[in-house]
């Protein structure tokens, strides 16, 4: 088939094998190294032997249960496209809501704003802030305890082009990564920390098998890291600054009480597009 088969045939065959038209198209686009528009315009062009081999390999991985984002090696998040692999969590639509709220709050601050994305993983929250906020006066810190995660975040930061000049990357656990001279200077601190209880039976099998456990699990009740972030954040926020933490859909009341106890006011539980509790925000008095 190689050398003569065109992409229209390959797309039809991949769709037949997978039974999933969107996934089949994305795999073919990646194998052909083309964008959506480029791929559709080249359906009747022949695929090279290397492209067909790449497609075959990706289809086999996906059929074996590997998440589509890892097979593709990239994923969309809000207005950016990022590299992803097994070193980081797969970006999810629920987290887009969290990033959107952080952007809303940060956009009300000016003429300058300093933001931290703690436990950044692939960097999607912080990089969305850097991409969507005004370039002038914006400073975004990406931190993570995992050097592997930061390697992915660095690659994705480079993809921002000139906006990457507003991004700072630091290695360390939560606030330990930040320079001491920046205490009490952040306008917004946002985080998608691990929040799954160690014995949670609701977690999907594919998530537990493929995604990094260190980015998922957080003690007997899933709140270990959230407690630490909420307890230390007041030392790093300026008066009036905001903390936004992504949570599990059953953790809203507990996390709201934590923020109240740690001195935050205007505490609110926000919901995702499915109507489930997804983040808690609070303002430092």
Secondary structure, 3 states (H helix, E strand, C coil): CCCCCEHHHHHHHHHHHHCCHHHHHHHHHHHCCCCHHHHHHCCCCECCHHHHHHHHHHHHHHHCCCCHHHHHCEEEECCEEEECCCCCCCCCHHHHHHHHHHHHHHHCCCCCEEEEEECCCCCHHHHHHHHHCCCCCEEEEEEECCHHHHHHHHHHHHCCHHHHHHEEEEECCHHHHCCHHHCCCEEEEEECCCCECCCCCCCCHHHHHHCCHHHCECCCCCCHHHHHHHHHHCCCEEEEEEEEEECCCCCHHHHHHHHHHCCEEEEEEEECCCCCEEEEEEEEC
